[in-house]
Amino acid sequence: MMARGKADFKARRERLGLTQQDIANALNANLKTVKNWENPRQTRYRISDTAWEYFDRATDIQSQQVAYARSIVESHRLEFGEGPIVMPITYYRDQSTYDRFGRDAGPYGQANATSRAIARELERMGIQVEFRYPDDETAPLDSVR
C-alpha cells in the first residue's frame, strides 16, 4: 500500500463531504487530533489506520450508491428506450433537514457529496440532473444516499 499523507487525508475528507468534526465524532477522536492529522507542520501526528479504513469504507459506500443510481437509469433506458428528461436528486440545506428527511443517520454533507457524485456520473451519461430540497413541493419521493 502506498503512503498516504496529510493532503490526501484532507482531500478525501472533503470529497466525502465530511467536516473535521464529523471525522472526530465518527472515530470518537478529539477534534484537535483530526486537525493535526491535516496540518503539515504537525509531523508527530500520524493519521490512524482506523481513519484511513473509515475513508475507504465511506468511499466504497459512495461508489456503490453511484453505481446503483447508474443501474437504475440504465434499466429505465432498456425498458423505455430513453432516459428521464431530468433526473431529480435530493440535496439537503442543513443537518436538521437531513435528520427529518434523510434515509440514513449521519452528516448531511456526506449525503450531499454522494448526491454530487451521482450527478456527475449521470451527467457523464448524458442525463440532465436537477437538485431539489426534500421539502420542496417538486422534490423526488426517494432521498438519495
C-alpha positions as CSV (number, residue, x, y, z in Angstrom):
1,M,0.0,0.0,0.0
2,M,1.3,3.4,-0.9
3,A,1.9,6.0,1.8
4,R,-1.0,8.4,2.2
5,G,-0.2,11.9,3.5
6,K,-2.0,14.8,5.2
7,A,-3.1,16.5,2.0
8,D,-4.5,13.2,0.8
9,F,-6.4,12.8,4.0
10,K,-7.9,16.3,3.8
11,A,-8.8,15.9,0.1
12,R,-10.5,12.6,0.8
13,R,-12.4,14.0,3.7
14,E,-13.6,17.0,1.7
15,R,-14.5,14.8,-1.3
16,L,-16.7,12.7,1.0
17,G,-18.4,15.9,2.3
18,L,-17.2,15.4,5.8
19,T,-16.0,18.0,8.3
20,Q,-13.2,17.6,10.7
21,Q,-15.8,17.4,13.4
22,D,-17.6,14.6,11.5
23,I,-14.4,12.6,11.5
24,A,-13.8,13.2,15.2
25,N,-17.3,12.1,16.0
26,A,-17.2,9.0,13.8
27,L,-13.9,7.9,15.2
28,N,-14.5,9.0,18.8
29,A,-11.4,11.2,18.5
30,N,-10.5,14.6,19.6
31,L,-11.2,17.4,17.1
32,K,-7.6,18.8,17.7
33,T,-6.2,15.4,16.7
34,V,-8.1,15.4,13.4
35,K,-6.9,19.0,12.8
36,N,-3.3,17.8,13.5
37,W,-3.7,15.0,11.0
38,E,-4.2,17.6,8.3
39,N,-1.6,20.1,9.5
40,P,1.7,19.6,7.6
41,R,3.6,21.4,10.4
42,Q,2.4,18.7,12.9
43,T,4.8,15.9,11.8
44,R,4.5,13.9,15.0
45,Y,0.8,13.2,14.4
46,R,0.4,10.1,12.3
47,I,-3.0,9.5,10.8
48,S,-4.5,6.4,12.3
49,D,-5.2,3.3,10.3
50,T,-8.7,3.5,11.7
51,A,-9.2,6.8,10.0
52,W,-8.0,5.5,6.6
53,E,-10.2,2.4,7.0
54,Y,-13.2,4.7,7.7
55,F,-12.5,6.7,4.5
56,D,-12.1,3.5,2.5
57,R,-15.5,2.2,3.7
58,A,-17.2,5.6,3.1
59,T,-15.6,5.7,-0.4
60,D,-16.8,2.2,-1.2
61,I,-20.4,3.0,0.0
62,Q,-20.4,6.2,-2.1
63,S,-19.2,4.2,-5.2
64,Q,-21.9,1.6,-4.6
65,Q,-24.6,4.3,-4.4
66,V,-23.3,5.9,-7.6
67,A,-23.3,2.5,-9.3
68,Y,-26.9,1.9,-8.1
69,A,-28.1,5.2,-9.5
70,R,-26.4,4.4,-12.8
71,S,-28.0,1.0,-12.9
72,I,-31.5,2.5,-12.3
73,V,-31.0,4.9,-15.3
74,E,-29.7,2.1,-17.5
75,S,-32.6,-0.1,-16.6
76,H,-35.0,2.7,-17.4
77,R,-33.3,3.2,-20.8
78,L,-33.6,-0.6,-21.6
79,E,-37.3,-0.7,-20.6
80,F,-38.4,2.6,-22.1
81,G,-35.7,3.3,-24.7
82,E,-34.6,6.6,-23.3
83,G,-33.6,8.2,-20.0
84,P,-35.7,10.6,-18.0
85,I,-35.7,14.2,-19.3
86,V,-34.5,15.5,-16.0
87,M,-33.3,13.3,-13.1
88,P,-34.2,14.9,-9.7
89,I,-31.6,14.5,-7.0
90,T,-32.3,15.3,-3.3
91,Y,-30.0,17.9,-1.7
92,Y,-30.1,19.0,1.9
93,R,-29.9,22.5,3.2
94,D,-28.7,21.6,6.7
95,Q,-28.4,18.8,9.2
96,S,-31.9,19.3,10.7
97,T,-33.4,18.9,7.3
98,Y,-31.4,15.8,6.7
99,D,-32.3,14.4,10.1
100,R,-36.0,14.8,9.1
101,F,-35.9,13.6,5.5
102,G,-32.7,11.5,5.1
103,R,-32.7,7.8,4.8
104,D,-29.7,7.1,7.0
105,A,-28.1,8.6,10.1
106,G,-25.0,10.7,9.5
107,P,-23.8,14.1,8.4
108,Y,-25.8,15.8,5.7
109,G,-22.5,16.9,4.0
110,Q,-21.8,13.3,3.3
111,A,-25.2,12.7,1.7
112,N,-24.8,15.9,-0.4
113,A,-21.3,14.7,-1.6
114,T,-22.9,11.5,-2.7
115,S,-25.6,13.4,-4.5
116,R,-23.0,15.4,-6.3
117,A,-21.1,12.2,-7.3
118,I,-24.3,10.7,-8.6
119,A,-25.0,13.9,-10.6
120,R,-21.5,13.9,-12.1
121,E,-22.0,10.2,-13.3
122,L,-25.5,10.8,-14.7
123,E,-24.4,14.0,-16.5
124,R,-21.5,12.0,-17.9
125,M,-24.1,9.6,-19.2
126,G,-25.9,12.5,-20.9
127,I,-28.7,12.7,-18.2
128,Q,-29.7,16.2,-17.1
129,V,-30.0,16.5,-13.3
130,E,-31.7,18.9,-11.0
131,F,-31.0,19.2,-7.3
132,R,-34.1,19.6,-5.1
133,Y,-34.6,20.1,-1.4
134,P,-36.6,17.3,0.1
135,D,-39.3,19.6,1.5
136,D,-39.9,21.4,-1.9
137,E,-43.2,20.5,-3.5
138,T,-41.3,19.3,-6.6
139,A,-38.9,17.1,-4.6
140,P,-38.5,13.4,-5.5
141,L,-40.1,11.0,-3.1
142,D,-37.0,8.9,-2.5
143,S,-33.9,10.6,-1.0
144,V,-30.5,9.8,-2.5
145,R,-27.9,8.5,0.0
